[in-house]
């Protein structure tokens, strides 16, 4: 069976963009068609200055929202990255295969480094090397497909390059993954700045709809969305980015087509009103399920504990094989646990 891996970083409250661009597809499609693993990649949240308590809080909230969005722990594996040591173990091996030039060419590194420098902060080394950790996240599970938005495809390409290079130098160890971007609403844009992605790392802002926003807050944000000059409702990403963003959000929420929806509306106000109500209705069951899960924190903790156990069973044999292939002496410590994990993974 095809194996799918994807993760979400707890650097901010999850947004409508996270849901429409990734989480809904994971719940409605990927967990049914594949052996799917979904991960809260908390180690990636440490690449910039952070509040430890906030990272823990957002990690728990992200896991709860993933379950609220429809992930079924009987059909997929949901876990927290730092609970599975194999991610960090493999990351160092891949750093020994990657090059400095590759890291410095990563678009997100350039953007984030520039932002940190504007703020007057110092750059952490992990900001440069975290794409290798992301590659380790993927390769540790012999992943076939990585469902990502278009802003993350470069990272999957790096994982592919590192897998091919490692296999060529040290023997076939890793599956070479491929990115599978969603067809609709791959990037939901900021309602106040339709040239920018609706990103969760921007803690506040009237252009960002968060998954836990109250209905009236959602309506207010959508009704105040930036549109464009002129009055005609036309779907044109280049000349009418604000209207195009609203049409794409409405299409993603209602199952329609942005171009066809454009012909239905004669005013921006009507478009905004319908888009706001569509977003409220899409978020309603997620918020209701989130409230139920928050009332039973032991359930979420149990899901994450079991998910980490299953993830370790899958990743440990792969990472151990990589250690042997690259030339490291095998450890005798914990052989029984390793052998058991290998046997369980082979049985799957």
C-alpha positions as CSV (number, residue, x, y, z in Angstrom):
1,X,0.0,0.0,0.0
2,X,1.1,3.6,-0.7
3,X,2.6,5.3,2.4
4,X,1.8,8.9,3.0
5,X,3.5,11.3,5.4
6,X,2.7,14.9,6.3
7,X,3.1,17.2,9.2
8,X,2.0,20.4,10.7
9,X,4.2,22.8,12.7
10,X,3.0,24.2,16.1
11,X,4.2,27.8,15.6
12,X,0.8,29.4,15.8
13,X,-2.9,28.8,15.9
14,X,-4.1,26.7,12.9
15,X,-5.9,28.6,10.2
16,X,-8.5,28.2,7.5
17,X,-5.6,27.9,5.1
18,X,-4.2,24.9,7.0
19,X,-7.6,23.3,6.9
20,X,-8.6,23.9,3.3
21,X,-5.1,23.4,2.0
22,X,-4.1,20.2,3.9
23,X,-6.0,19.0,6.9
24,X,-9.4,18.4,5.2
25,X,-7.7,16.4,2.4
26,X,-5.8,14.3,5.0
27,X,-9.1,13.4,6.7
28,X,-11.3,12.9,3.7
29,X,-8.9,11.3,1.2
30,X,-5.4,10.4,2.3
31,X,-6.2,8.3,5.4
32,X,-8.6,6.1,3.4
33,X,-6.4,5.5,0.3
34,X,-3.0,5.0,1.9
35,X,-1.0,3.9,4.9
36,X,-1.0,7.4,6.3
37,X,1.1,9.1,9.0
38,X,0.4,12.6,10.3
39,X,2.7,14.4,12.6
40,X,2.9,17.5,14.8
41,X,6.4,18.5,13.9
42,X,7.3,20.2,17.2
43,X,11.1,20.1,16.7
44,X,10.6,22.5,13.8
45,X,9.1,25.0,16.1
46,X,12.5,25.4,17.9
47,X,14.3,27.0,14.9
48,X,13.4,30.5,16.1
49,X,13.0,32.2,19.5
50,X,10.0,30.6,21.2
51,X,8.2,30.2,24.5
52,X,8.5,26.6,25.7
53,X,5.1,26.6,27.4
54,X,3.5,28.0,24.2
55,X,5.1,25.3,22.0
56,X,3.7,22.6,24.3
57,X,0.2,24.2,24.3
58,X,0.1,24.7,20.5
59,X,1.4,21.1,20.0
60,X,-1.5,19.7,22.0
61,X,-4.0,22.0,20.3
62,X,-2.7,21.0,16.8
63,X,-3.1,17.3,17.6
64,X,-6.6,17.9,19.0
65,X,-7.6,19.9,15.9
66,X,-6.3,17.2,13.6
67,X,-8.5,14.7,15.3
68,X,-11.4,17.2,15.2
69,X,-10.9,17.7,11.5
70,X,-11.7,14.0,11.0
71,X,-8.4,12.0,11.3
72,X,-9.3,8.5,12.6
73,X,-6.6,6.9,14.7
74,X,-7.9,3.5,13.6
75,X,-7.2,4.4,10.0
76,X,-4.0,6.5,10.3
77,X,-1.1,7.1,12.6
78,X,-1.1,10.5,14.5
79,X,1.9,11.4,16.7
80,X,4.2,14.1,17.9
81,X,7.6,14.3,16.2
82,X,9.7,14.6,19.3
83,X,8.1,11.4,20.7
84,X,9.9,9.4,18.1
85,X,13.7,9.6,18.4
86,X,14.4,8.3,15.0
87,X,13.6,11.7,13.4
88,X,16.6,13.3,15.2
89,X,18.8,10.2,14.7
90,X,18.3,10.2,11.0
91,X,18.6,14.0,10.6
92,X,22.3,14.0,11.6
93,X,23.0,11.2,9.0
94,X,21.4,13.2,6.3
95,X,23.3,16.4,7.4
96,X,26.4,14.3,6.5
97,X,25.0,13.8,3.0
98,X,23.6,17.3,2.4
99,X,25.7,20.3,1.4
100,X,25.9,23.9,2.7
101,X,25.0,25.2,-0.7
102,X,21.8,23.2,-0.8
103,X,20.7,24.6,2.5
104,X,21.4,28.2,1.7
105,X,19.4,28.0,-1.6
106,X,16.2,27.0,0.2
107,X,13.7,29.7,-0.5
108,X,12.1,29.5,3.0
109,X,15.5,29.8,4.7
110,X,16.2,33.0,2.7
111,X,12.8,34.5,3.6
112,X,12.9,33.5,7.3
113,X,16.5,34.6,7.7
114,X,15.7,38.0,6.2
115,X,12.7,38.4,8.5
116,X,14.8,37.5,11.6
117,X,17.5,39.9,10.5
118,X,15.0,42.7,10.1
119,X,13.8,42.1,13.6
120,X,17.4,42.4,14.9
121,X,17.6,38.8,16.1
122,X,20.4,36.3,15.6
123,X,19.9,33.3,13.3
124,X,19.9,29.8,14.8
125,X,21.8,27.1,13.0
126,X,18.7,25.0,13.1
127,X,17.0,27.5,10.8
128,X,19.5,26.6,8.1
129,X,19.4,22.9,8.7
130,X,15.8,22.2,9.4
131,X,15.0,21.1,5.8
132,X,17.3,18.1,6.5
133,X,15.2,17.3,9.6
134,X,12.1,17.6,7.3
135,X,13.8,15.1,4.9
136,X,14.4,12.8,7.9
137,X,10.7,13.0,8.8
138,X,9.8,11.8,5.4
139,X,12.5,9.2,4.7
140,X,12.4,7.5,8.1
141,X,9.1,5.9,7.0
142,X,10.0,5.0,3.4
143,X,7.3,7.4,2.4
144,X,5.9,7.3,-1.1
145,X,3.9,10.5,-1.2
146,X,4.0,13.8,0.7
147,X,0.8,15.9,0.3
148,X,2.0,19.5,0.5
149,X,1.2,23.0,-0.7
150,X,3.2,24.6,-3.4
151,X,5.4,26.5,-0.9
152,X,6.7,23.2,0.5
153,X,7.6,21.3,-2.7
154,X,11.2,22.5,-2.6
155,X,11.6,20.6,0.7
156,X,10.3,17.4,-0.8
157,X,12.7,17.8,-3.7
158,X,15.5,18.0,-1.2
159,X,14.3,14.8,0.5
160,X,14.3,13.2,-3.0
161,X,17.8,14.4,-3.7
162,X,19.2,13.2,-0.3
163,X,17.5,9.8,-0.7
164,X,19.0,9.3,-4.2
165,X,22.4,10.4,-3.0
166,X,22.4,8.2,0.1
167,X,21.2,5.2,-1.9
168,X,23.9,5.7,-4.5
169,X,26.7,6.1,-2.1
170,X,25.8,3.6,0.6
171,X,23.3,1.2,-0.9
172,X,19.6,1.2,-1.4
173,X,18.1,2.3,1.9
174,X,15.3,4.9,1.3
175,X,12.3,5.2,-0.8
176,X,12.4,8.2,-3.1
177,X,9.2,10.2,-2.2
178,X,7.1,12.5,-4.4
179,X,5.1,15.6,-3.6
180,X,1.3,15.5,-4.2
181,X,-0.1,19.0,-4.1
182,X,-3.8,19.5,-3.7
183,X,-5.7,20.6,-6.8
184,X,-7.9,23.2,-5.1
185,X,-7.1,25.9,-2.5
186,X,-3.4,24.9,-2.3
187,X,-2.7,28.3,-0.9
188,X,-5.4,30.4,0.9
189,X,-4.2,34.0,0.9
190,X,-4.4,36.6,3.7
191,X,-7.7,38.4,3.5
192,X,-6.0,41.8,4.0
193,X,-3.0,41.0,1.8
194,X,-4.0,38.6,-1.0
195,X,-0.4,38.5,-2.2
196,X,0.6,36.8,1.0
197,X,-0.2,33.3,2.3
198,X,-2.6,33.0,5.3
199,X,0.1,31.9,7.7
200,X,-0.3,30.7,11.2
201,X,3.0,32.1,12.4
202,X,1.6,35.6,12.2
203,X,-0.1,35.5,15.6
204,X,-2.7,38.2,15.0
205,X,-4.2,39.9,12.1
206,X,-7.6,40.7,10.6
207,X,-6.7,38.9,7.4
208,X,-6.3,35.5,9.1
209,X,-9.2,33.2,10.0
210,X,-8.3,30.8,12.7
211,X,-10.0,27.4,13.1
212,X,-11.2,28.3,16.5
213,X,-12.5,31.8,15.7
214,X,-16.1,32.4,16.8
215,X,-18.6,32.7,13.9
216,X,-19.1,36.4,14.4
217,X,-15.3,36.9,14.3
218,X,-15.2,34.9,11.0
219,X,-17.9,36.9,9.5
220,X,-16.3,40.2,10.5
221,X,-12.9,39.2,9.0
222,X,-14.4,38.0,5.7
223,X,-16.7,41.0,5.3
224,X,-13.7,43.3,5.8
225,X,-11.5,41.4,3.3
226,X,-9.6,43.5,0.7
227,X,-11.1,43.4,-2.7
228,X,-10.0,45.1,-5.9
229,X,-10.7,48.2,-8.0
230,X,-13.8,48.0,-10.1
231,X,-17.1,46.4,-9.2
232,X,-17.4,43.4,-11.5
233,X,-16.9,40.0,-9.8
234,X,-14.2,38.3,-12.0
235,X,-12.0,35.4,-11.3
236,X,-8.5,36.6,-12.2
237,X,-5.6,35.8,-9.9
238,X,-3.3,38.4,-11.5
239,X,-5.5,41.5,-11.8
240,X,-8.1,40.7,-9.1
241,X,-6.2,38.8,-6.4
242,X,-8.6,39.9,-3.6
243,X,-11.7,38.7,-5.3
244,X,-10.0,35.6,-6.6
245,X,-9.0,34.7,-3.1
246,X,-12.6,35.0,-1.9
247,X,-13.9,32.9,-4.8
248,X,-11.3,30.2,-4.2
249,X,-12.3,30.1,-0.5
250,X,-16.0,29.9,-1.3
251,X,-15.3,27.2,-3.9
252,X,-13.2,25.2,-1.5
253,X,-15.9,25.4,1.2
254,X,-18.9,24.7,-1.1
255,X,-17.4,22.3,-3.6
256,X,-17.9,24.8,-6.5
257,X,-15.7,26.2,-9.2
258,X,-14.2,29.7,-8.8
259,X,-14.8,30.7,-12.4
260,X,-18.4,29.5,-12.4
261,X,-19.0,31.2,-9.0
262,X,-17.8,34.5,-10.3
263,X,-20.7,34.6,-12.8
264,X,-23.2,34.2,-9.9
265,X,-22.4,37.5,-8.2
266,X,-23.0,41.0,-9.2
267,X,-21.4,42.7,-6.1
268,X,-18.5,42.2,-3.8
269,X,-20.8,42.5,-0.8
270,X,-22.9,39.5,-1.8
271,X,-19.8,37.5,-2.5
272,X,-18.3,38.3,0.9
273,X,-21.6,37.4,2.7
274,X,-21.8,34.0,1.1
275,X,-18.1,33.3,1.6
276,X,-18.4,34.2,5.3
277,X,-21.4,31.9,5.8
278,X,-19.7,29.1,3.9
279,X,-16.6,29.4,6.1
280,X,-18.7,29.4,9.3
281,X,-20.5,26.2,8.2
282,X,-17.2,24.4,7.3
283,X,-15.7,25.2,10.6
284,X,-18.8,24.5,12.7
285,X,-18.3,20.6,13.0
286,X,-14.5,21.0,13.6
287,X,-15.1,23.4,16.4
288,X,-17.8,21.2,18.0
289,X,-15.6,18.1,17.8
290,X,-12.7,20.2,19.2
291,X,-14.8,21.1,22.3
292,X,-15.7,17.4,22.8
293,X,-12.0,16.3,22.6
294,X,-10.9,19.1,25.0
295,X,-13.3,17.7,27.6
296,X,-11.5,14.3,27.3
297,X,-7.8,15.1,27.2
298,X,-6.9,11.6,28.2
299,X,-8.2,10.3,24.9
300,X,-6.0,12.7,22.9
301,X,-3.0,11.7,25.0
302,X,-3.7,8.0,24.4
303,X,-4.0,8.6,20.7
304,X,-0.6,10.3,20.6
305,X,1.0,7.7,22.8
306,X,-0.2,4.8,20.5
307,X,0.7,6.8,17.4
308,X,4.3,7.3,18.6
309,X,4.6,3.6,19.3
310,X,3.4,2.6,15.9
311,X,5.6,5.3,14.3
312,X,8.7,4.0,16.1
313,X,7.9,0.4,14.9
314,X,8.0,1.7,11.3
315,X,10.9,4.1,11.5
316,X,13.4,2.2,13.7
317,X,14.3,-0.5,11.2
318,X,14.8,2.1,8.5
319,X,17.0,4.3,10.6
320,X,19.0,1.4,11.9
321,X,19.6,0.2,8.3
322,X,20.8,3.7,7.4
323,X,23.2,3.7,10.4
324,X,24.7,0.3,9.2
325,X,24.8,1.4,5.6
326,X,26.8,4.6,6.3
327,X,29.4,2.7,8.3
328,X,28.4,3.0,12.0
329,X,28.9,0.0,14.3
330,X,25.7,-1.6,15.5
331,X,24.8,-1.2,19.1
332,X,24.0,-4.3,21.2
333,X,21.8,-2.2,23.5
334,X,18.1,-2.9,23.1
335,X,18.5,-5.6,20.5
336,X,15.4,-7.3,21.6
337,X,13.3,-4.2,21.1
338,X,14.8,-3.6,17.7
339,X,14.3,-7.1,16.6
340,X,10.7,-7.0,17.8
341,X,10.1,-3.7,15.9
342,X,11.7,-5.2,12.7
343,X,9.5,-8.3,13.0
344,X,6.3,-6.2,13.5
345,X,7.2,-3.9,10.6
346,X,7.8,-6.8,8.3
347,X,4.5,-8.4,9.3
348,X,2.7,-5.2,8.2
